[in-house]
Structure formats: C-alpha cells, structure tokens
Amino acid sequence: MRLAILTSRIRVEEKLLIEALNRRGIVFDIIDDGELLFDLARPDERWRGYDAVLCRSVSQSRGLAALHVLEHWGMRTYNTAAVTALCNDKLLTTLALLRAGVPTPRTLLAYDARTTVRAIEMLGYPAVLKPTNGSWGRLLARVNDRDAAEAVLEHQETLGSYQHHIHYVQEYIDKPQRDIRAFVVGDRTICAIYRTSQHWVTNTARGAVASNCPVTPELESLCASAARAVGGGILAIDVLEAPQGGLLVNEINATMEFRNSIAPTGVDIPNAMIDYMLGETLRCAQGDKSGRGNSGQGNSGQGDKSGQGDKSGQGDKSGQARQEAVIG
C-alpha cells in the first residue's frame, strides 16, 4: 500500500501517524496542501501512484475541496468528502443526527437578530450561540440574559463573516464540568476520554484535562448510531451527559485530534486508524478485481476486524527517509 497524507503542517498527531507508518514499513508521502495545484479537467497522474489519501489538513475548506477533487479523479479518501462536509457543518450534522433518531441537544436556526433573540428565549436562558463552521471551541457564546444575547448578535451581525449571519442556537446542557470525546474507527468505538474543565467549554484546546472514559454499552451504541448517521469512517464524537440522565451527541469531527487521548486510554489510536485504512482499501481493491466495483466507504464501517494490518515492517523504506527530512 502507498498512502498520501494531506496536511497543512506536521502536528503531534501527524508525527504519531508517521512513526506508526514507518514502524510498519508502509510507504507514504506527506503532501503540503498549500502546494496543491489541481487542473480539474486533467487529472494529475502522480495521484494514481497512491492507493489511498488520508486528509489531515488543518483548514477545513482546503481539505474538503481537495477531497472533492481527488474523489472526482477516482481516488479513495479517508474520510470521504461527503462525510467531511457533513461533519464540518454543525447544521448538517444536526440534521443527519435527527434524521437517524440520534439524541442531540435541541437546536433552533434563525437569520434575523430579533428573531434569534426570540429563538433563544424559546429555549430559555442560558443558551448557546455557535457558528455553523469551526473547531477548537472557538467563537462559542453562552448567553445568560437578553442584554448579553443582543450584544453578541450585534457583534456577529456587524463584524462576523457571512457564516455568522446564520444563527445556530442550541439549548445549554448543564453538564458535570466535563464532556466525552469518543473515537470511532469503522464500526468500533475504540476508546473515549472525559474532558474536564471549570470553564463551560470543555475542550482540550481550551485547557480541559483528559482522563479515561469507559466505553459502556450505552456509549458504544450511541456513537455507532452517530457514526452511521454521517456516513462512517474515522471520527471523533463529542457527547454530553444530560443532567436528567442519558447521553446526547453534540458534534462530530472528521479530522480528529488525539494527542491527549492515547496516554489516558492506553489505546494506540494511530495504528487503529492505519488498520482501518488498510482493511478498507484492500476490501475495495478486491471488490474491483471481482467486478463489483468501488463500493466506497459507505455506512457499513466494517474495516479490518483483525487489527493486524501490515505487521511485517518490511516494504519500501524510501518513504521513511523522505519523511524524516520533512519532520526534522
């Protein structure tokens, strides 16, 4: 197998993936998304040299555009453009969850600021305002009263981009100073962490502390349903514990970060990702040879159940030398 990894910069997660690929002797190239140039009508033949492309772009817009082009050219991608588009957009994620009957916080959508205030008061204070796109807990606002709501909305209307003129209003869940991030690879919830913080935004990028969260049957079932709802693949699912009991899916991430989750869970997340990609790519290649064609990732999320992958550590070592030069 030969893998292309699209990235904006080499973060801890990419270094961990590179180390795992090198240990297993899997050939790969790191491709800087800033250097991409696509002639849409003339597929670049260099992509035919790869069995799959893993998108690790920091930029959601760059990554999604590249996935659309590469899939148009017949490349297998992880995750697919369709899954990534759904997960990048909180509105589309919520609609997919509701369609599948997956419990999620009550959410209202409005455009006009005065109508949005009415939406907030339908839910009751406090309520949460979010941009429909974005990550790392940025630009979230918990509004505790009408004055705060009007002030936040005025700033969004005046200073925000066009995305901030679509007001995504979510009920505030009074969680126990933590949320859950669960990691789903294929059809398995491989591990989960609690993210604990005194701040209401419980995100490790904002200082939350990670600790192991047991994957209970309830959490496993919820996350499997949520993953199927958006198309499956390699996903991080953010879950809230409702004060009256029960779990709610809050958001789903298609380009997950996991640096803070390996130590507390004891799960080798990079190798689980590699196992899944190897299994899916091999399965689809065998399907092509037998005349069934490329079935795509689809919703089955089966992947490689064996967890073996390429353990030989052999293969072409040329990728290793190239990547050591890249990551210094």
ZIRATA-V758993 format. One record per run of one state. SS is the DSSP state (helix for helix, strand for strand, loop for the rest). FROM is the first residue (numbers start at 1). LEN is the number of residues. If there is no record, write none. Layout:
((SS	FROM	LEN) (SS	FROM	LEN))
//
This chain:
((loop	1	1) (strand	2	6) (loop	8	4) (helix	12	12) (loop	24	3) (strand	27	6) (helix	33	3) (loop	36	9) (helix	45	5) (loop	50	2) (strand	52	5) (loop	57	3) (helix	60	13) (loop	73	4) (strand	77	2) (loop	79	2) (helix	81	8) (strand	89	1) (helix	90	10) (loop	100	7) (strand	107	4) (loop	111	2) (helix	113	11) (loop	124	3) (strand	127	4) (loop	131	2) (strand	133	1) (loop	134	7) (strand	141	3) (loop	144	2) (helix	146	14) (loop	160	2) (helix	162	4) (loop	166	1) (strand	167	5) (loop	172	6) (strand	178	8) (loop	186	2) (strand	188	9) (loop	197	7) (helix	204	3) (loop	207	2) (strand	209	4) (loop	213	4) (helix	217	14) (loop	231	3) (strand	234	8) (loop	242	5) (strand	247	7) (loop	254	8) (helix	262	4) (loop	266	3) (helix	269	21) (loop	290	28) (helix	318	10) (loop	328	1))
//
